[in-house]
Amino acid sequence: MAKKSKAAPGGGALCLSRETMRELCDTPYKDRQLAFLVLNGIPHFKGLDGWPRVLWATLEGDSDVETDKATVVAGWKSNKAA
């Protein structure tokens, strides 16, 4: 599993870095990373540059309060119909 200290040297990053995403998905290509995330059911969103983003709270399994706080800061909203 990816290590947080490697991707967030300042400790303030909410999302995995591109290098960590490359390790997680085992590919440097954004379309293949997106396919990997969808196939494995990992919650994610696309950045303005088109690259997939995954929150650290999603991988670490933090409490729902921390995940909700991180998603508000990242500006992510689920497209899933309620």
C-alpha positions as CSV (number, residue, x, y, z in Angstrom):
1,M,0.0,0.0,0.0
2,A,1.1,3.5,-0.7
3,K,2.8,5.4,2.1
4,K,1.4,8.8,3.1
5,S,4.8,10.3,4.1
6,K,6.1,9.7,0.6
7,A,3.3,11.5,-1.2
8,A,2.8,14.3,1.4
9,P,6.1,15.5,2.7
10,G,4.4,18.5,4.3
11,G,1.7,16.4,5.7
12,G,-1.0,18.6,4.3
13,A,-1.9,16.8,1.1
14,L,-5.4,15.6,0.8
15,C,-5.0,13.5,-2.4
16,L,-2.4,11.0,-3.5
17,S,0.4,12.3,-5.6
18,R,0.8,11.2,-9.2
19,E,3.7,9.0,-8.2
20,T,1.6,7.3,-5.5
21,M,-1.3,6.9,-8.0
22,R,1.2,5.3,-10.4
23,E,2.2,2.8,-7.7
24,L,-1.3,2.1,-6.6
25,C,-2.7,1.5,-10.1
26,D,0.6,0.0,-11.5
27,T,0.4,2.3,-14.6
28,P,1.4,5.9,-15.5
29,Y,-1.5,6.4,-17.9
30,K,-4.5,8.3,-16.7
31,D,-7.1,6.3,-18.6
32,R,-5.7,3.1,-17.2
33,Q,-5.6,4.5,-13.7
34,L,-9.2,5.5,-14.0
35,A,-10.2,2.1,-15.3
36,F,-8.3,0.5,-12.3
37,L,-10.2,2.7,-9.8
38,V,-13.6,1.9,-11.4
39,L,-12.8,-1.8,-11.6
40,N,-11.8,-2.0,-7.9
41,G,-14.6,0.3,-6.7
42,I,-12.2,2.9,-5.2
43,P,-14.0,6.3,-4.8
44,H,-12.3,8.9,-6.9
45,F,-12.9,12.1,-8.8
46,K,-11.3,13.8,-11.8
47,G,-9.2,16.9,-11.4
48,L,-9.5,19.9,-13.8
49,D,-6.5,18.5,-15.7
50,G,-8.3,15.2,-16.3
51,W,-6.2,13.0,-13.9
52,P,-8.0,10.9,-11.4
53,R,-7.7,11.9,-7.7
54,V,-8.1,9.7,-4.7
55,L,-8.3,11.1,-1.1
56,W,-5.9,9.7,1.5
57,A,-8.8,9.3,3.9
58,T,-10.4,6.8,1.4
59,L,-7.4,4.5,1.4
60,E,-6.6,4.8,5.1
61,G,-10.1,4.1,6.2
62,D,-10.4,7.1,8.5
63,S,-13.6,7.9,10.2
64,D,-16.5,9.3,8.2
65,V,-16.0,12.7,9.8
66,E,-12.4,12.9,8.5
67,T,-13.6,11.7,5.0
68,D,-16.4,14.3,4.9
69,K,-14.1,17.0,6.0
70,A,-11.6,16.1,3.3
71,T,-14.2,15.9,0.6
72,V,-15.5,19.4,1.5
73,V,-12.1,20.8,1.2
74,A,-11.4,19.0,-2.1
75,G,-14.7,20.1,-3.5
76,W,-15.8,16.6,-4.5
77,K,-19.4,15.7,-4.9
78,S,-20.7,12.2,-5.7
79,N,-22.5,11.8,-9.1
80,K,-24.4,8.9,-7.6
81,A,-28.2,9.4,-7.5
82,A,-29.5,9.4,-4.0
